[in-house]
Amino acid sequence: MKKKVLVYLYPQFREVEVMTTLSIIGKKYEVLPFSLLPGTVTSECGLLMQPTIKMKNISPIDYEMLIIPGGKQAFTQGNPRLLHLLQVFNRENIKIAAIGNGAVILGRAGILNGRSYTVSLREDEFAKTNSWLNGTYQSKQIVEDKNLLTAKSHAYIDFGLTIGDRLQCFDGLEEYNFYKGTSSF
């Protein structure tokens, strides 16, 4: 039986930020998308994605990681059930990875308190989220702090490679070098 990774889908999520990741981990992990709303979820570019698991059926200990893509609607993702689920993942020390604005959702859940993170926000967006983002912001491409991994939007390839590495998706150096673009082909 394959190990599992959970991916949170919400309206207008930025699919490009997680496609590299899903391509890498999909070989070794069962990727299960979920949403708060029933039915399909439309991504930023118009892809229709179908969640395959209901939130009420999620038991965090069954997963190796939870991935949160960014997107403009990340600011609106404050549903108490979602925030509680994130808090349980964090309390159980299960890996959580957020890219772009996805870190805002972690902030809303209180998970960034006392932690280092990165996020892709404009100055006016930082001002709106200041009460949620009370960890230590680092202007880096990728920041890891215990079980949390956050990345800037444009670092989506490194985000995927880092997650692939942390989840041991690369069988050997050749495969890792291929993904990093250093293949000898």
Secondary structure, DSSP 8 states (H G I E B T S, - for coil): --EEEEEE--TT--THHHHHHHHHHTTTEEEEEEESSSS-EE-TTS-EE---EEGGG--GGG-SEEEE---GGGGG---HHHHHHHHHHHHTT-EEEEETTHHHHHHHTTTTTT-EE-----HHHHHHHTTT--SEE--SSEEEETTEEEE-GGGHHHHHHHHHHHTT--SSHHHHHHHTT----
